[in-house]
C-alpha cells in the first residue's frame, strides 16, 4: 500500500468515515469536545471531507516533491491545479463551517496536514 493510500485511510479512519461509519470517534475527539456534542456529519459534510481528504493526500505529496525538487515544472503545475481546486470549494466550505462539529473536524484535518508537511 502506498504512503498516500495509508495516509488517506488513517485520515478517514480518524474521521470515523471508513467502512461506512460516519460517527466521529469519541476517543479521538474527547480531548477536544464533549462526547455528547459529537454527532453524525450529514451526507454533504461527509462527501466534502472525503474529497478534502483525497485533496490533502495529493497536496502533501506535491509538497514533498517540492522539497526535494523545487524546480519540477510538472510538480509546480500540479500545485497550481490543486490550489485552484481548493479555491473552488471556498463557497461550500464557508457554508459548512457554520456547523461547529464540521468546523472542528475540518480544523483538525488542517492540523494533520500541517504536521505532514
C-alpha positions as CSV (number, residue, x, y, z in Angstrom):
1,X,0.0,0.0,0.0
2,X,1.4,3.4,-0.9
3,X,2.1,6.1,1.6
4,X,-0.7,8.2,0.0
5,X,-3.3,5.4,0.5
6,X,-2.1,4.8,4.0
7,X,-2.4,8.5,4.9
8,X,-5.9,8.7,3.4
9,X,-7.0,5.6,5.2
10,X,-5.7,6.9,8.5
11,X,-7.4,10.2,7.9
12,X,-10.8,8.6,7.0
13,X,-10.5,6.3,10.0
14,X,-9.8,9.2,12.2
15,X,-12.9,10.9,11.0
16,X,-14.9,7.7,11.5
17,X,-15.9,7.5,7.9
18,X,-14.2,4.3,7.0
19,X,-16.3,1.2,6.3
20,X,-19.4,3.4,6.0
21,X,-19.3,4.7,9.6
22,X,-20.0,8.4,9.9
23,X,-19.7,9.0,13.6
24,X,-16.6,10.7,14.7
25,X,-14.5,8.6,17.1
26,X,-15.4,9.6,20.7
27,X,-12.0,8.6,21.9
28,X,-10.1,10.7,19.3
29,X,-12.2,13.7,19.9
30,X,-12.8,13.5,23.6
31,X,-9.8,15.7,24.4
32,X,-11.2,18.5,22.4
33,X,-15.0,18.3,22.6
34,X,-17.6,16.8,24.9
35,X,-18.7,13.4,23.8
36,X,-22.4,14.5,23.9
37,X,-21.5,17.1,21.3
38,X,-20.2,14.6,18.8
39,X,-22.8,13.8,16.2
40,X,-23.0,12.4,12.7
41,X,-22.0,14.6,9.8
42,X,-24.6,14.9,7.2
43,X,-24.0,13.4,3.8
44,X,-22.9,16.7,2.2
45,X,-20.3,17.2,5.0
46,X,-19.1,13.6,4.7
47,X,-18.7,14.0,1.0
48,X,-16.8,17.2,1.4
49,X,-14.5,15.7,4.0
50,X,-13.8,12.6,1.9
51,X,-13.0,14.8,-1.2
52,X,-10.9,17.1,1.0
53,X,-9.0,14.1,2.4
54,X,-8.2,13.0,-1.1
55,X,-7.1,16.5,-2.0
56,X,-4.9,16.7,1.1
57,X,-3.1,13.5,0.2
58,X,-2.3,14.9,-3.3
59,X,-1.2,18.2,-1.8
60,X,1.0,16.6,0.8
61,X,2.7,14.6,-1.9
62,X,3.2,17.7,-4.1
63,X,4.8,19.5,-1.1
64,X,7.1,16.5,-0.5
65,X,8.3,16.6,-4.1
66,X,8.6,20.4,-3.9
67,X,11.1,20.0,-1.0
68,X,13.3,17.6,-3.0
69,X,12.9,19.0,-6.5
70,X,11.7,22.6,-6.3
71,X,12.3,23.2,-10.0
72,X,10.0,20.4,-11.2
73,X,7.7,22.0,-13.8
74,X,5.3,19.1,-13.6
75,X,5.0,19.2,-9.9
76,X,4.5,23.0,-9.9
77,X,1.7,22.5,-12.4
78,X,0.1,20.0,-10.0
79,X,0.4,22.5,-7.2
80,X,-1.3,25.2,-9.2
81,X,-4.1,22.8,-10.1
82,X,-4.6,21.7,-6.5
83,X,-4.7,25.3,-5.3
84,X,-7.3,26.2,-7.9
85,X,-9.4,23.2,-6.9
86,X,-9.3,24.3,-3.3
87,X,-10.4,27.8,-4.2
88,X,-13.5,26.3,-6.0
89,X,-14.6,24.8,-2.6
90,X,-14.5,28.1,-0.8
91,X,-18.2,29.0,-1.0
92,X,-19.3,25.5,0.1
93,X,-16.7,25.4,2.9
94,X,-17.9,28.8,4.2
95,X,-21.4,27.4,4.5
96,X,-20.3,24.1,6.0
97,X,-18.1,25.9,8.6
98,X,-21.3,27.3,10.2
99,X,-21.7,23.8,11.8
100,X,-19.5,23.6,14.9
101,X,-18.8,19.9,14.6
102,X,-17.9,20.1,11.0
103,X,-15.7,23.2,11.7
104,X,-13.9,21.3,14.4
105,X,-13.2,18.2,12.2
106,X,-12.1,20.5,9.4
107,X,-9.6,22.4,11.7
108,X,-8.3,19.1,13.0
109,X,-7.6,18.0,9.4
110,X,-5.7,21.2,8.8
111,X,-3.5,20.4,11.8
112,X,-2.9,16.9,10.4
113,X,-1.8,18.4,7.1
114,X,0.4,20.9,8.8
115,X,2.1,18.1,10.7
116,X,2.6,16.1,7.5
117,X,4.2,19.0,5.7
